Amino acid sequence: MALMGIDVGTTGVKCTITDNCGNYLSDSYAEYHTFSPVQGYFELNPNDVWDSTKKVIKLAASKVTEKILGVSVSSFGESFVPIDKNGNVLMNSMVYTDIRGVGEIKDLLLSISEQEIMERTGLKASSTYSLPKIMWIKKNKPEIFNDIWKILLYGSYILYRLGNICTIDYTLAARTMSLNVEKKKWDEKILAAAGLTESIFPDVYPMGTIVGTINKELALELGLPQDMPLVTGAHDQICAAIGSGTYKIGEAMDGMGSVDCIAPIFSVSVNTEKLAENNYAMVPYIDDKFTTYAYIYDGGTLLKWYRDTFGQEESRLAAETNSSVYDIFNSYAAKEPTEILVLPHFSGSALPYMDPFSKGAMIGLDSNTNKAKIFRALLEGIAYELKINIEKMEENGIHIDSLRACGGGSRSDIWLQIKADIFNKEIKAVKIKEAGTLGVIIMTGFAVGLFPSFEEAMNSLVKIEKIFAPNPKNVDIYNKNYNKYKGLYASQKKLLETD
C-alpha cells in the first residue's frame, strides 16, 4: 500500500509517494516560472502548473508497484485560479507580491473597518490576500469577472483538475481574507463589503477529508487507481507543521527553508485582534487548535547570498568532491558566539515589521573578522530576528516551550545549536527534512483510515533525529548581544532614512 502527496510551490511542483509507514518510494519534480508582464505585476500560468503536476504524478507513479490509497495536496496560499462553468482558466494567477489590490483595500475599508476584518479573519487587511485581488478583477476586468464560476486557490485547483470537485480546506481558505476563522465558514459581512457572494468560493472542509475520487480517464492517463480518493490538504506551512509532528500547545514548527518560518500551536483563547495588529495571522489547525506564521524572508536565502558572494572557493571544492557547499561552510564556521550583529533584511523585513524598504546591516567588524566569524554571524542574525518574533508572540499570549526543526537548514547542527542558545529553548530536528511532503502523506493516511487521528499518524510517521538543548554559557552571551540587536532595526532605519 502507498500514499501520494503533491506539493505545489510558486516555482515548481513535487510529487512524493511513500508506503503506509512513511518510507520513501519515489518522487518527481518539475519547474515552471512566474513572470512580470508589467512592472509590479507578478503572474503564474495555471495551465503550466497543471501540466507540470500531471507530469510529476505520472513519473512518480510509474516507479511504484504498490496500490496508491489516496492523494492530498500542499500548496502556497493567496494566489488563485478563476475558472468558468466549464472549468476553463479565465486568466493568469496574481502571485501574492503582485501590487494589484492595493486600491481595492482602501475601497473595502470604506465599507467595513480594519478592526472588524481582524476580528473576523484574524488578518490585517492587505493586498497580499485573495479578496482585494478578486475585487480588482471585478473593477478592472468585468468581462472576466462576469464569467467566473469559482475562485480556486492552488491546492483546490489541483483537486478540481483531478476529480472535478470544488473544495478548500480551512487553512488555505484563511489566506483569502474572506474566512471567519472562528466559525470556519465564509464571512458574509466581509464578502458583502467587497461586493462579492459566497457562491464563487468552493465548499470549506477540514484538512484530511476525503472529498471525491479521481476522474477515471485521468487515472488511466496517469497510471493511478481508478477509485483513488482525493483528500483535502493544507497551506504549505501547515503541512510542514504536521509533517514535523507539531501537535501540542506550546510546541512550534521551525521551517528552515529559503524563508524561515515559526508556526506555534495555541488555543482560541488568544486575542485575535491583537495578533492581527502585530501582523500575525490566526490559522485553524487540528482539533480546535490554532497556529500562526512568524516568518522572515532571509533564512536560507541569506546563506545563498553568502555562497554566491564569498563562497566561490568552497563551491568549487563542493563540486569537485560531490559534497554540499553548506556542509563546508558549517565545518569552518566559528565555534564560539560572535560579537558581530547582522540584521537579515537583505530582502526587506517580513514579520514583525513588514517593512519592504528595510535594508540589511552588519556591525561589529574588526581586523580579526574572517569568513568563519561572518558565516556564524549570519546564522546568529537570523536567530536573533526570529527571537524578536517569539517575544512578540509571547506578548500576545502565545508561549513556545520547544521547537521542531525541518527544512534544508535543519541539516546544520551548528545552526540548530545557535538557535537553541539564542531562543533558550529546546530544538528537536526531525528525521525527514521535507516535512511538508510528509504532512500531506499524513493527511492522506488519516483520511483513508490508516490512522485513527492526526496525533497517532504523527506519532507513527514522524521521527526525531537529534535534540539540541540550550548551552547556559552561550545563552548568557547571546542574551547580552540580543539586547543590542533589538535596537539595530530602528537605528539602520533612521540612518538610511531618505526624503
Secondary structure as a PSIPRED ss2 file (coil, helix, strand):
# PSIPRED VFORMAT (PSIPRED V4.0)

   1 M C   1.000  0.000  0.000
   2 A E   0.000  0.000  1.000
   3 L E   0.000  0.000  1.000
   4 M E   0.000  0.000  1.000
   5 G E   0.000  0.000  1.000
   6 I E   0.000  0.000  1.000
   7 D E   0.000  0.000  1.000
   8 V E   0.000  0.000  1.000
   9 G C   1.000  0.000  0.000
  10 T C   1.000  0.000  0.000
  11 T C   1.000  0.000  0.000
  12 G E   0.000  0.000  1.000
  13 V E   0.000  0.000  1.000
  14 K E   0.000  0.000  1.000
  15 C E   0.000  0.000  1.000
  16 T E   0.000  0.000  1.000
  17 I E   0.000  0.000  1.000
  18 T E   0.000  0.000  1.000
  19 D E   0.000  0.000  1.000
  20 N C   1.000  0.000  0.000
  21 C C   1.000  0.000  0.000
  22 G C   1.000  0.000  0.000
  23 N C   1.000  0.000  0.000
  24 Y E   0.000  0.000  1.000
  25 L E   0.000  0.000  1.000
  26 S E   0.000  0.000  1.000
  27 D E   0.000  0.000  1.000
  28 S E   0.000  0.000  1.000
  29 Y E   0.000  0.000  1.000
  30 A E   0.000  0.000  1.000
  31 E E   0.000  0.000  1.000
  32 Y C   1.000  0.000  0.000
  33 H C   1.000  0.000  0.000
  34 T E   0.000  0.000  1.000
  35 F E   0.000  0.000  1.000
  36 S C   1.000  0.000  0.000
  37 P C   1.000  0.000  0.000
  38 V C   1.000  0.000  0.000
  39 Q C   1.000  0.000  0.000
  40 G C   1.000  0.000  0.000
  41 Y C   1.000  0.000  0.000
  42 F C   1.000  0.000  0.000
  43 E E   0.000  0.000  1.000
  44 L E   0.000  0.000  1.000
  45 N C   1.000  0.000  0.000
  46 P H   0.000  1.000  0.000
  47 N H   0.000  1.000  0.000
  48 D H   0.000  1.000  0.000
  49 V H   0.000  1.000  0.000
  50 W H   0.000  1.000  0.000
  51 D H   0.000  1.000  0.000
  52 S H   0.000  1.000  0.000
  53 T H   0.000  1.000  0.000
  54 K H   0.000  1.000  0.000
  55 K H   0.000  1.000  0.000
  56 V H   0.000  1.000  0.000
  57 I H   0.000  1.000  0.000
  58 K H   0.000  1.000  0.000
  59 L H   0.000  1.000  0.000
  60 A H   0.000  1.000  0.000
  61 A H   0.000  1.000  0.000
  62 S C   1.000  0.000  0.000
  63 K C   1.000  0.000  0.000
  64 V C   1.000  0.000  0.000
  65 T C   1.000  0.000  0.000
  66 E C   1.000  0.000  0.000
  67 K C   1.000  0.000  0.000
  68 I E   0.000  0.000  1.000
  69 L E   0.000  0.000  1.000
  70 G E   0.000  0.000  1.000
  71 V E   0.000  0.000  1.000
  72 S E   0.000  0.000  1.000
  73 V E   0.000  0.000  1.000
  74 S E   0.000  0.000  1.000
  75 S E   0.000  0.000  1.000
  76 F C   1.000  0.000  0.000
  77 G C   1.000  0.000  0.000
  78 E C   1.000  0.000  0.000
  79 S C   1.000  0.000  0.000
  80 F E   0.000  0.000  1.000
  81 V E   0.000  0.000  1.000
  82 P E   0.000  0.000  1.000
  83 I E   0.000  0.000  1.000
  84 D C   1.000  0.000  0.000
  85 K C   1.000  0.000  0.000
  86 N C   1.000  0.000  0.000
  87 G C   1.000  0.000  0.000
  88 N C   1.000  0.000  0.000
  89 V E   0.000  0.000  1.000
  90 L C   1.000  0.000  0.000
  91 M C   1.000  0.000  0.000
  92 N C   1.000  0.000  0.000
  93 S E   0.000  0.000  1.000
  94 M E   0.000  0.000  1.000
  95 V C   1.000  0.000  0.000
  96 Y C   1.000  0.000  0.000
  97 T C   1.000  0.000  0.000
  98 D C   1.000  0.000  0.000
  99 I C   1.000  0.000  0.000
 100 R C   1.000  0.000  0.000
 101 G C   1.000  0.000  0.000
 102 V H   0.000  1.000  0.000
 103 G H   0.000  1.000  0.000
 104 E H   0.000  1.000  0.000
 105 I H   0.000  1.000  0.000
 106 K H   0.000  1.000  0.000
 107 D H   0.000  1.000  0.000
 108 L H   0.000  1.000  0.000
 109 L C   1.000  0.000  0.000
 110 L C   1.000  0.000  0.000
 111 S C   1.000  0.000  0.000
 112 I C   1.000  0.000  0.000
 113 S C   1.000  0.000  0.000
 114 E H   0.000  1.000  0.000
 115 Q H   0.000  1.000  0.000
 116 E H   0.000  1.000  0.000
 117 I H   0.000  1.000  0.000
 118 M H   0.000  1.000  0.000
 119 E H   0.000  1.000  0.000
 120 R H   0.000  1.000  0.000
 121 T H   0.000  1.000  0.000
 122 G C   1.000  0.000  0.000
 123 L C   1.000  0.000  0.000
 124 K C   1.000  0.000  0.000
 125 A C   1.000  0.000  0.000
 126 S C   1.000  0.000  0.000
 127 S C   1.000  0.000  0.000
 128 T C   1.000  0.000  0.000
 129 Y C   1.000  0.000  0.000
 130 S H   0.000  1.000  0.000
 131 L H   0.000  1.000  0.000
 132 P H   0.000  1.000  0.000
 133 K H   0.000  1.000  0.000
 134 I H   0.000  1.000  0.000
 135 M H   0.000  1.000  0.000
 136 W H   0.000  1.000  0.000
 137 I H   0.000  1.000  0.000
 138 K H   0.000  1.000  0.000
 139 K H   0.000  1.000  0.000
 140 N H   0.000  1.000  0.000
 141 K C   1.000  0.000  0.000
 142 P H   0.000  1.000  0.000
 143 E H   0.000  1.000  0.000
 144 I H   0.000  1.000  0.000
 145 F H   0.000  1.000  0.000
 146 N C   1.000  0.000  0.000
 147 D C   1.000  0.000  0.000
 148 I C   1.000  0.000  0.000
 149 W C   1.000  0.000  0.000
 150 K E   0.000  0.000  1.000
 151 I E   0.000  0.000  1.000
 152 L E   0.000  0.000  1.000
 153 L E   0.000  0.000  1.000
 154 Y H   0.000  1.000  0.000
 155 G H   0.000  1.000  0.000
 156 S H   0.000  1.000  0.000
 157 Y H   0.000  1.000  0.000
 158 I H   0.000  1.000  0.000
 159 L H   0.000  1.000  0.000
 160 Y H   0.000  1.000  0.000
 161 R H   0.000  1.000  0.000
 162 L H   0.000  1.000  0.000
 163 G H   0.000  1.000  0.000
 164 N C   1.000  0.000  0.000
 165 I C   1.000  0.000  0.000
 166 C C   1.000  0.000  0.000
 167 T E   0.000  0.000  1.000
 168 I E   0.000  0.000  1.000
 169 D E   0.000  0.000  1.000
 170 Y H   0.000  1.000  0.000
 171 T H   0.000  1.000  0.000
 172 L H   0.000  1.000  0.000
 173 A H   0.000  1.000  0.000
 174 A H   0.000  1.000  0.000
 175 R H   0.000  1.000  0.000
 176 T H   0.000  1.000  0.000
 177 M C   1.000  0.000  0.000
 178 S C   1.000  0.000  0.000
 179 L E   0.000  0.000  1.000
 180 N E   0.000  0.000  1.000
 181 V C   1.000  0.000  0.000
 182 E C   1.000  0.000  0.000
 183 K C   1.000  0.000  0.000
 184 K C   1.000  0.000  0.000
 185 K E   0.000  0.000  1.000
 186 W E   0.000  0.000  1.000
 187 D C   1.000  0.000  0.000
 188 E H   0.000  1.000  0.000
 189 K H   0.000  1.000  0.000
 190 I H   0.000  1.000  0.000
 191 L H   0.000  1.000  0.000
 192 A H   0.000  1.000  0.000
 193 A H   0.000  1.000  0.000
 194 A H   0.000  1.000  0.000
 195 G C   1.000  0.000  0.000
 196 L C   1.000  0.000  0.000
 197 T C   1.000  0.000  0.000
 198 E H   0.000  1.000  0.000
 199 S H   0.000  1.000  0.000
 200 I H   0.000  1.000  0.000
 201 F C   1.000  0.000  0.000
 202 P C   1.000  0.000  0.000
 203 D E   0.000  0.000  1.000
 204 V E   0.000  0.000  1.000
 205 Y E   0.000  0.000  1.000
 206 P C   1.000  0.000  0.000
 207 M C   1.000  0.000  0.000
 208 G C   1.000  0.000  0.000
 209 T C   1.000  0.000  0.000
 210 I E   0.000  0.000  1.000
 211 V E   0.000  0.000  1.000
 212 G E   0.000  0.000  1.000
 213 T E   0.000  0.000  1.000
 214 I C   1.000  0.000  0.000
 215 N C   1.000  0.000  0.000
 216 K H   0.000  1.000  0.000
 217 E H   0.000  1.000  0.000
 218 L H   0.000  1.000  0.000
 219 A H   0.000  1.000  0.000
 220 L H   0.000  1.000  0.000
 221 E H   0.000  1.000  0.000
 222 L H   0.000  1.000  0.000
 223 G C   1.000  0.000  0.000
 224 L C   1.000  0.000  0.000
 225 P C   1.000  0.000  0.000
 226 Q C   1.000  0.000  0.000
 227 D C   1.000  0.000  0.000
 228 M C   1.000  0.000  0.000
 229 P E   0.000  0.000  1.000
 230 L E   0.000  0.000  1.000
 231 V E   0.000  0.000  1.000
 232 T E   0.000  0.000  1.000
 233 G E   0.000  0.000  1.000
 234 A E   0.000  0.000  1.000
 235 H E   0.000  0.000  1.000
 236 D H   0.000  1.000  0.000
 237 Q H   0.000  1.000  0.000
 238 I H   0.000  1.000  0.000
 239 C H   0.000  1.000  0.000
 240 A H   0.000  1.000  0.000
 241 A H   0.000  1.000  0.000
 242 I H   0.000  1.000  0.000
 243 G H   0.000  1.000  0.000
 244 S C   1.000  0.000  0.000
 245 G C   1.000  0.000  0.000
 246 T C   1.000  0.000  0.000
 247 Y C   1.000  0.000  0.000
 248 K C   1.000  0.000  0.000
 249 I C   1.000  0.000  0.000
 250 G C   1.000  0.000  0.000
 251 E E   0.000  0.000  1.000
 252 A E   0.000  0.000  1.000
 253 M E   0.000  0.000  1.000
 254 D E   0.000  0.000  1.000
 255 G E   0.000  0.000  1.000
 256 M E   0.000  0.000  1.000
 257 G C   1.000  0.000  0.000
 258 S C   1.000  0.000  0.000
 259 V C   1.000  0.000  0.000
 260 D E   0.000  0.000  1.000
 261 C E   0.000  0.000  1.000
 262 I E   0.000  0.000  1.000
 263 A E   0.000  0.000  1.000
 264 P E   0.000  0.000  1.000
 265 I E   0.000  0.000  1.000
 266 F E   0.000  0.000  1.000
 267 S C   1.000  0.000  0.000
 268 V C   1.000  0.000  0.000
 269 S C   1.000  0.000  0.000
 270 V C   1.000  0.000  0.000
 271 N C   1.000  0.000  0.000
 272 T H   0.000  1.000  0.000
 273 E H   0.000  1.000  0.000
 274 K H   0.000  1.000  0.000
 275 L H   0.000  1.000  0.000
 276 A H   0.000  1.000  0.000
 277 E H   0.000  1.000  0.000
 278 N C   1.000  0.000  0.000
 279 N C   1.000  0.000  0.000
 280 Y C   1.000  0.000  0.000
 281 A C   1.000  0.000  0.000
 282 M C   1.000  0.000  0.000
 283 V E   0.000  0.000  1.000
 284 P E   0.000  0.000  1.000
 285 Y C   1.000  0.000  0.000
 286 I C   1.000  0.000  0.000
 287 D C   1.000  0.000  0.000
 288 D C   1.000  0.000  0.000
 289 K C   1.000  0.000  0.000
 290 F E   0.000  0.000  1.000
 291 T E   0.000  0.000  1.000
 292 T C   1.000  0.000  0.000
 293 Y C   1.000  0.000  0.000
 294 A E   0.000  0.000  1.000
 295 Y E   0.000  0.000  1.000
 296 I E   0.000  0.000  1.000
 297 Y C   1.000  0.000  0.000
 298 D C   1.000  0.000  0.000
 299 G C   1.000  0.000  0.000
 300 G H   0.000  1.000  0.000
 301 T H   0.000  1.000  0.000
 302 L H   0.000  1.000  0.000
 303 L H   0.000  1.000  0.000
 304 K H   0.000  1.000  0.000
 305 W H   0.000  1.000  0.000
 306 Y H   0.000  1.000  0.000
 307 R H   0.000  1.000  0.000
 308 D H   0.000  1.000  0.000
 309 T H   0.000  1.000  0.000
 310 F H   0.000  1.000  0.000
 311 G C   1.000  0.000  0.000
 312 Q H   0.000  1.000  0.000
 313 E H   0.000  1.000  0.000
 314 E H   0.000  1.000  0.000
 315 S H   0.000  1.000  0.000
 316 R H   0.000  1.000  0.000
 317 L H   0.000  1.000  0.000
 318 A H   0.000  1.000  0.000
 319 A H   0.000  1.000  0.000
 320 E H   0.000  1.000  0.000
 321 T H   0.000  1.000  0.000
 322 N C   1.000  0.000  0.000
 323 S C   1.000  0.000  0.000
 324 S C   1.000  0.000  0.000
 325 V H   0.000  1.000  0.000
 326 Y H   0.000  1.000  0.000
 327 D H   0.000  1.000  0.000
 328 I H   0.000  1.000  0.000
 329 F H   0.000  1.000  0.000
 330 N H   0.000  1.000  0.000
 331 S H   0.000  1.000  0.000
 332 Y H   0.000  1.000  0.000
 333 A C   1.000  0.000  0.000
 334 A C   1.000  0.000  0.000
 335 K C   1.000  0.000  0.000
 336 E C   1.000  0.000  0.000
 337 P C   1.000  0.000  0.000
 338 T C   1.000  0.000  0.000
 339 E C   1.000  0.000  0.000
 340 I C   1.000  0.000  0.000
 341 L E   0.000  0.000  1.000
 342 V E   0.000  0.000  1.000
 343 L E   0.000  0.000  1.000
 344 P C   1.000  0.000  0.000
 345 H C   1.000  0.000  0.000
 346 F C   1.000  0.000  0.000
 347 S C   1.000  0.000  0.000
 348 G C   1.000  0.000  0.000
 349 S E   0.000  0.000  1.000
 350 A C   1.000  0.000  0.000
 351 L C   1.000  0.000  0.000
 352 P C   1.000  0.000  0.000
 353 Y C   1.000  0.000  0.000
 354 M C   1.000  0.000  0.000
 355 D E   0.000  0.000  1.000
 356 P C   1.000  0.000  0.000
 357 F C   1.000  0.000  0.000
 358 S C   1.000  0.000  0.000
 359 K C   1.000  0.000  0.000
 360 G C   1.000  0.000  0.000
 361 A E   0.000  0.000  1.000
 362 M E   0.000  0.000  1.000
 363 I E   0.000  0.000  1.000
 364 G C   1.000  0.000  0.000
 365 L C   1.000  0.000  0.000
 366 D C   1.000  0.000  0.000
 367 S C   1.000  0.000  0.000
 368 N C   1.000  0.000  0.000
 369 T C   1.000  0.000  0.000
 370 N C   1.000  0.000  0.000
 371 K H   0.000  1.000  0.000
 372 A H   0.000  1.000  0.000
 373 K H   0.000  1.000  0.000
 374 I H   0.000  1.000  0.000
 375 F H   0.000  1.000  0.000
 376 R H   0.000  1.000  0.000
 377 A H   0.000  1.000  0.000
 378 L H   0.000  1.000  0.000
 379 L H   0.000  1.000  0.000
 380 E H   0.000  1.000  0.000
 381 G H   0.000  1.000  0.000
 382 I H   0.000  1.000  0.000
 383 A H   0.000  1.000  0.000
 384 Y H   0.000  1.000  0.000
 385 E H   0.000  1.000  0.000
 386 L H   0.000  1.000  0.000
 387 K H   0.000  1.000  0.000
 388 I H   0.000  1.000  0.000
 389 N H   0.000  1.000  0.000
 390 I H   0.000  1.000  0.000
 391 E H   0.000  1.000  0.000
 392 K H   0.000  1.000  0.000
 393 M H   0.000  1.000  0.000
 394 E H   0.000  1.000  0.000
 395 E H   0.000  1.000  0.000
 396 N C   1.000  0.000  0.000
 397 G C   1.000  0.000  0.000
 398 I C   1.000  0.000  0.000
 399 H C   1.000  0.000  0.000
 400 I C   1.000  0.000  0.000
 401 D C   1.000  0.000  0.000
 402 S E   0.000  0.000  1.000
 403 L E   0.000  0.000  1.000
 404 R E   0.000  0.000  1.000
 405 A E   0.000  0.000  1.000
 406 C E   0.000  0.000  1.000
 407 G C   1.000  0.000  0.000
 408 G H   0.000  1.000  0.000
 409 G H   0.000  1.000  0.000
 410 S H   0.000  1.000  0.000
 411 R H   0.000  1.000  0.000
 412 S C   1.000  0.000  0.000
 413 D H   0.000  1.000  0.000
 414 I H   0.000  1.000  0.000
 415 W H   0.000  1.000  0.000
 416 L H   0.000  1.000  0.000
 417 Q H   0.000  1.000  0.000
 418 I H   0.000  1.000  0.000
 419 K H   0.000  1.000  0.000
 420 A H   0.000  1.000  0.000
 421 D H   0.000  1.000  0.000
 422 I H   0.000  1.000  0.000
 423 F H   0.000  1.000  0.000
 424 N C   1.000  0.000  0.000
 425 K C   1.000  0.000  0.000
 426 E E   0.000  0.000  1.000
 427 I E   0.000  0.000  1.000
 428 K E   0.000  0.000  1.000
 429 A E   0.000  0.000  1.000
 430 V E   0.000  0.000  1.000
 431 K C   1.000  0.000  0.000
 432 I C   1.000  0.000  0.000
 433 K C   1.000  0.000  0.000
 434 E C   1.000  0.000  0.000
 435 A H   0.000  1.000  0.000
 436 G H   0.000  1.000  0.000
 437 T H   0.000  1.000  0.000
 438 L H   0.000  1.000  0.000
 439 G H   0.000  1.000  0.000
 440 V H   0.000  1.000  0.000
 441 I H   0.000  1.000  0.000
 442 I H   0.000  1.000  0.000
 443 M H   0.000  1.000  0.000
 444 T H   0.000  1.000  0.000
 445 G H   0.000  1.000  0.000
 446 F H   0.000  1.000  0.000
 447 A H   0.000  1.000  0.000
 448 V C   1.000  0.000  0.000
 449 G C   1.000  0.000  0.000
 450 L C   1.000  0.000  0.000
 451 F C   1.000  0.000  0.000
 452 P C   1.000  0.000  0.000
 453 S C   1.000  0.000  0.000
 454 F H   0.000  1.000  0.000
 455 E H   0.000  1.000  0.000
 456 E H   0.000  1.000  0.000
 457 A H   0.000  1.000  0.000
 458 M H   0.000  1.000  0.000
 459 N H   0.000  1.000  0.000
 460 S H   0.000  1.000  0.000
 461 L H   0.000  1.000  0.000
 462 V C   1.000  0.000  0.000
 463 K C   1.000  0.000  0.000
 464 I E   0.000  0.000  1.000
 465 E E   0.000  0.000  1.000
 466 K E   0.000  0.000  1.000
 467 I E   0.000  0.000  1.000
 468 F E   0.000  0.000  1.000
 469 A C   1.000  0.000  0.000
 470 P C   1.000  0.000  0.000
 471 N C   1.000  0.000  0.000
 472 P H   0.000  1.000  0.000
 473 K H   0.000  1.000  0.000
 474 N H   0.000  1.000  0.000
 475 V H   0.000  1.000  0.000
 476 D H   0.000  1.000  0.000
 477 I H   0.000  1.000  0.000
 478 Y H   0.000  1.000  0.000
 479 N H   0.000  1.000  0.000
 480 K H   0.000  1.000  0.000
 481 N H   0.000  1.000  0.000
 482 Y H   0.000  1.000  0.000
 483 N H   0.000  1.000  0.000
 484 K H   0.000  1.000  0.000
 485 Y H   0.000  1.000  0.000
 486 K C   1.000  0.000  0.000
 487 G C   1.000  0.000  0.000
 488 L H   0.000  1.000  0.000
 489 Y H   0.000  1.000  0.000
 490 A H   0.000  1.000  0.000
 491 S H   0.000  1.000  0.000
 492 Q H   0.000  1.000  0.000
 493 K H   0.000  1.000  0.000
 494 K H   0.000  1.000  0.000
 495 L H   0.000  1.000  0.000
 496 L C   1.000  0.000  0.000
 497 E C   1.000  0.000  0.000
 498 T C   1.000  0.000  0.000
 499 D C   1.000  0.000  0.000
